[in-house]
Amino acid sequence: MVAVDTNVVVRLLTRDDPGQASLAMALFGSEEIWVSKTVFLETEWVLRSVYGLPGDRTVAVLRGLAGLANVWVEDATAVHRALDWAAVGLEFADALHLASRGESRKFVSLDERFVKRAKRVGVSGMALLGA
């Protein structure tokens, strides 16, 4: 199994550099691939911020990556839950933080918009710190 960096994933998904995209495609075509949660997090940011992909398209692209037969995702349950929440209005980074909270009964934030959005999509245990 081979773990990949964000730049490998971005080249695979965007194919904006033909030489590097070819290397990434060859790797993904010949190896079992490990993608960490942090690579998903950074890839989402790059696709949205640098390449201007809208949120729904970014979620679809990341779902496609996670769904490849030879791709293993760190904490796949949390990543998929975060993608589900991102698809209905949470920012992916916030959703991944929330989905990675483990057995915590409560998740607190100072970001009122995040707390409101999370509650709106049905996330339990959300609280605004100090409220």
VOTI-811139 format. One line per 5 residues: for each residue x, y, z of N, C-alpha, C, O. Coordinates in pm, whole numbers. Atoms other than C-alpha are relative to their C-alpha. Layout:
BEGIN
X/Y/Z/X/Y/Z/X/Y/Z/X/Y/Z | ...;
This chain:
BEGIN
85/-118/0/0/0/0/90/124/0/196/126/61 | -75/-124/12/118/350/-82/-87/116/49/-201/133/4 | 70/-121/-45/14/665/105/37/114/-94/150/123/-142 | -23/-109/95/-25/975/-110/-15/136/66/-90/153/163 | 7/-138/-42/24/1345/-56/-112/70/-78/-157/21/-182;
106/-77/64/-236/1605/-147/33/32/-145/-55/24/-231 | -34/-40/137/-45/1713/-457/-20/-114/-100/-52/-89/-216 | 23/115/88/-69/1360/-602/-150/-12/-29/-190/-33/-144 | 145/8/17/-446/1355/-545/-50/113/-88/-132/91/-177 | 43/-115/80/-490/1703/-690/38/-19/-146/-42/11/-235;
-39/25/140/-293/1610/-1004/-91/-105/-62/-131/-92/-177 | 88/104/51/-505/1296/-1041/-137/58/-34/-194/27/-139 | 136/-51/17/-830/1488/-1005/-11/114/-101/-111/124/-173 | 10/-117/88/-749/1805/-1201/67/-21/-135/27/38/-235 | -79/27/121/-501/1673/-1458/52/129/-64/64/139/-186;
-45/-130/49/-373/2029/-1486/148/2/-41/192/95/-109 | -138/15/41/-13/1915/-1527/11/-139/-62/15/-239/11 | 7/132/65/-6/1635/-1788/105/-99/47/75/-217/65 | -106/92/-44/327/1489/-1676/-26/-56/138/-17/-176/161 | 29/46/-136/238/1478/-1308/-130/-78/6/-142/-173/84;
127/73/3/-117/1366/-1384/22/-143/-49/-38/-237/2 | -32/133/53/24/1075/-1584/64/-87/108/32/-205/121 | -63/74/-110/242/973/-1288/-104/-39/105/-104/-152/154 | 103/28/-100/-54/999/-1048/-95/-109/-50/-131/-200/26 | 90/102/55/-280/797/-1280/66/-138/-2/1/-238/28;
-71/128/1/-14/527/-1317/6/-59/140/-13/-179/158 | -5/48/-138/24/504/-940/-136/-54/44/-145/-164/97 | 134/43/-40/-351/485/-879/-46/-122/-80/-131/-198/-34 | 36/115/82/-377/229/-1158/75/-127/36/41/-235/-13 | -84/117/-26/-116/-3/-1011/18/-36/147/76/-139/178;
-26/20/-143/-120/24/-631/-128/10/82/-228/67/39 | 100/-29/-102/-342/7/-326/42/134/59/159/155/89 | -31/-138/-40/-365/369/-211/-63/31/135/-180/-1/158 | 46/-46/-131/-397/507/143/-13/152/-6/82/222/-40 | 21/-145/-3/-552/855/173/-41/39/142/-142/-8/193;
28/-42/-137/-542/1021/514/-111/105/2/-142/168/-99 | 102/-104/-17/-815/1247/652/58/137/-31/-11/221/-89 | -59/-132/24/-574/1539/635/19/27/-149/9/141/-193 | -10/-18/145/-519/1479/263/-138/33/-57/-148/117/-146 | 136/-37/44/-898/1484/211/-28/145/35/-82/220/-47;
25/-137/-45/-916/1806/411/71/101/-90/11/198/-135 | -77/-94/81/-640/1977/216/-45/-3/-146/-50/101/-211 | 46/11/138/-763/1846/-120/-130/78/-20/-146/147/-120 | 125/-76/10/-1110/1989/-56/31/148/-4/-26/221/-86 | -36/-142/-4/-955/2325/30/61/44/-132/24/149/-185;
-66/-35/126/-735/2325/-283/-101/5/-114/-101/99/-194 | 98/3/109/-1020/2226/-515/-96/119/6/-131/177/-96 | 94/-110/-18/-1250/2491/-371/69/135/-14/20/223/-85 | -66/-131/-6/-1002/2774/-311/86/31/-122/82/143/-173 | -93/-24/110/-747/2733/-589/-67/-21/-135/-48/56/-229;
61/34/128/-956/2570/-863/-143/50/-15/-202/39/-122 | 132/-60/7/-1288/2735/-778/-115/-97/-17/-223/-58/-62 | 111/96/10/-1493/2415/-771/-105/32/104/-72/59/219 | 106/-22/-99/-1830/2468/-607/-7/-118/98/40/-229/68 | 5/101/-106/-1901/2275/-287/-59/-132/-43/-4/-237/-10;
65/125/39/-2136/2020/-442/88/-81/-95/91/-204/-87 | -90/70/92/-1886/1936/-717/120/-56/75/166/-167/46 | -114/46/-81/-1601/1910/-466/-39/-125/78/38/-221/83 | 48/118/-74/-1806/1669/-253/-10/-120/-94/32/-230/-58 | 14/110/95/-1884/1459/-562/135/-57/-41/151/-178/-52;
-134/44/39/-1518/1445/-665/65/-79/113/127/-183/89 | -60/71/-113/-1406/1343/-316/-70/-133/26/-6/-231/64 | 71/128/-11/-1679/1078/-298/52/-99/-105/71/-217/-76 | -53/87/105/-1552/942/-628/137/-55/35/164/-173/14 | -133/44/-43/-1197/927/-496/-12/-107/108/51/-213/100;
16/95/-111/-1307/753/-176/-64/-131/-44/-47/-234/20 | 69/118/49/-1513/508/-379/82/-89/-92/35/-195/-133 | -83/84/86/-1227/376/-591/34/-130/73/62/-129/193 | -18/133/-60/-1178/3/-531/134/-16/70/144/-91/167 | -134/17/-56/-807/37/-453/38/111/97/155/121/136;
-29/-111/-91/-836/342/-225/-51/-34/139/-167/-71/158 | 32/20/-141/-831/303/151/2/136/67/98/212/52 | 16/-131/-60/-950/601/352/18/-11/152/-48/-92/217 | -15/-5/-145/-830/678/703/-133/45/61/-192/144/17 | 125/-34/-69/-1134/684/934/-112/25/-100/-174/131/-102;
96/-12/110/-1364/621/640/-139/41/48/-207/117/-21 | 131/-37/-52/-1676/651/854/-10/151/21/-108/213/-18 | 0/-144/-24/-1585/1004/961/8/78/-131/-62/178/-147 | -13/-70/128/-1482/1109/610/-132/-3/-76/-175/99/-130 | 129/10/71/-1807/980/458/-108/82/69/-190/146/2;
96/-82/-74/-2013/1142/733/24/148/-28/-71/224/-48 | -33/-140/29/-1831/1470/675/-43/38/-141/-93/148/-163 | 45/-27/137/-1899/1446/301/-153/12/-5/-206/97/-77 | 146/-10/-7/-2267/1383/377/-43/135/55/-132/199/0 | 35/-129/-62/-2282/1690/601/39/116/-91/-33/216/-98;
-42/-106/93/-2089/1900/349/-99/12/-115/-123/121/-167 | 97/0/110/-2342/1800/84/-129/74/36/-203/119/-52 | 123/-68/-43/-2621/1956/293/26/133/70/-62/186/138 | -20/-137/-45/-2454/2280/392/110/31/98/139/148/121 | -114/-31/-87/-2167/2242/636/125/15/-84/138/-47/-190;
-130/-5/65/-1820/2345/533/70/-132/30/59/-185/140 | -61/131/-16/-1615/2030/480/93/-6/120/91/-105/194 | -93/2/-114/-1347/2124/735/-76/-11/131/-41/-92/216 | 82/7/-121/-1610/2187/1002/-64/-137/14/-67/-196/122 | 65/131/-2/-1790/1868/908/97/-110/39/61/-202/112;
-99/103/-34/-1470/1664/932/41/10/146/59/-92/212 | -30/-16/-142/-1384/1812/1271/-112/-66/82/-85/-141/176 | 117/50/-72/-1734/1725/1388/-11/-153/-11/-39/-221/88 | 10/144/22/-1734/1376/1237/113/-76/70/103/-197/92 | -116/63/-65/-1398/1307/1405/0/17/150/102/-6/215;
6/-31/-144/-1514/1396/1755/0/-124/90/2/-111/212 | -4/122/-79/-1513/1035/1866/-123/-19/86/-235/1/40 | 109/29/-92/-1724/950/2168/-45/122/80/-124/109/174 | 37/-121/-74/-1758/1309/2286/-151/21/-6/-212/5/-111 | 145/-23/-4/-2112/1387/2395/-37/139/-48/-152/166/-83;
27/-138/39/-2077/1753/2307/116/51/-84/232/15/-63 | -100/-67/82/-1894/1957/2046/-27/149/13/-137/194/-19 | 20/-143/-21/-1844/2326/2126/84/81/-98/192/40/-139 | -69/-90/91/-1745/2613/1903/-36/143/37/-138/169/102 | 30/-142/-12/-1728/2990/1911/-61/54/-129/-98/171/-137;
53/-39/130/-1851/2997/1550/-151/-23/-3/-198/-135/-23 | 146/10/-9/-2223/3072/1577/-62/-54/-129/-156/-133/-123 | 54/50/127/-2287/3009/1206/18/-151/-13/-73/-221/-57 | -27/143/4/-2125/2665/1228/-98/-76/89/-156/-176/47 | 92/66/-94/-2332/2570/1533/-141/-2/-56/-209/-105/-51;
136/-7/57/-2654/2687/1366/-15/-94/-119/-115/-165/-130 | 6/89/116/-2577/2503/1041/-1/-146/42/-77/-226/-11 | -8/139/-46/-2485/2184/1224/-133/-45/60/-181/-155/33 | 130/34/-59/-2806/2191/1424/-106/-14/-109/-191/-102/-103 | 98/2/109/-3004/2264/1106/5/-131/-79/-98/-178/-126;
-10/125/75/-2869/1949/938/-15/-123/90/4/-236/45 | 32/110/-90/-2950/1739/1244/112/-56/83/99/-166/138 | -112/46/-83/-2616/1709/1422/-35/26/145/-72/137/183 | 30/-15/-143/-2670/1646/1790/127/32/78/238/4/34 | -111/-28/-89/-2452/1764/2074/78/125/-33/188/145/19;
-67/-126/36/-2361/2101/1920/-31/106/102/-144/115/151 | 24/-109/-95/-2317/2397/2151/93/117/-32/208/99/-73 | -78/-121/12/-2200/2753/2126/66/26/136/-3/38/237 | -73/-21/-125/-1930/2806/2387/-38/136/59/-30/238/-9 | 36/-123/-68/-2044/3065/2639/-148/33/-9/-193/131/51;
144/-30/14/-2411/3049/2543/-81/-77/102/-203/-64/106;
